[in-house]
Amino acid sequence: MQLNKTENEAALAKKALNVATEAAQAAAIIINDAAPRRNSIEWVEKSAADFVSEVDDASEACIRRVVSDAFPGAMFVGEESS
C-alpha cells in the first residue's frame, strides 16, 4: 500500500518526534549520571563568558548520534559544536 503525501509527512513527523524523544532521554542519562560529580566536571572557556563542560559535549554528541542514526545525512546544528 502506497501512502499519499500527507500520510508520508505524518509518518515522518511521528518518526522525528520519536527520535527527538529518544535523543533527549539518552542525553538526560548522561547529564543525570554526571550530577554526582558536578564539582569535578571539566569546563573549557570557548570565548569570553561562554563556557562548555565535558557533559555538554557528551550530551550533544549523544543527541547527534541518535539523530544521525535515524536520519543519515541530516544536517545538525548544536550549541556546543557550532
N, C-alpha and C positions, 0 to 999 in steps of 0.2 A: 504494500500500500504506500503510495506516494503522498507526502504531506504538502499542503499548499504553503504559500509564503508566510501567512500569518501563523500557521501551525509550526513551521520551521523557526520563526522568530520566537515564538513562545517556548519551544523546546530549548533553543539556545539561551534564552533568558533564564529558564529554570536551571540549566546546567551551570551558567555563570553564577547564579545565586548559590548553588550548592558548592561550587568550587571556592567562592569567596568565603563561605561559612567554614569550609574545611581549612582554608588557609588561615583564617582568623583563629580558629581553635588550635591549630598546630603552633602558631606564633604565641598564643596565650600560654601554652605549656612551657615554651622556652622562657617567657617572661616570668611566669609563676615559679619555675624551677630556680631562677636567679634571685628571687626575692630574699631568701635566707642569707645570701651572701652580698646583699646590696651595699654594704660598707667596703667591700673589697673589689667591686666591679671596676674594670679599667675604663677610663674616659680619655678621649682624644679631642683636642680643640681643632675643629675644622676651619673655623675663622673666628674673628672677634665675637665673643658671646654666643658662639654656636658650637655646641659640644655633641659628641656621639659616643655611645658606650658600645662595648662588645655585645651587649644584649640587643641593642638597637640593630647592629649589623647582622647578628644571628637571626633575629626575628624577621627582618626584611628579606634575608636570603631564603629563609624557610617559605615565606609568602611567595617569593619569586619562583621557587622550585615547584610549589604546588600549582601555581597558575600556569607555568611553562609546561608542566607535565600534562595538564588538561587541555591547554591551548598552545601547542607548539608553534613557534614563530610569532606569538603575540608580543606586542610592544609592552614594555613595563617601565614605568617611571616611579622611582621610590624616593622618599625624602633623603635617605642617607646616601644613596648611590648616585644621586643626580647632582 
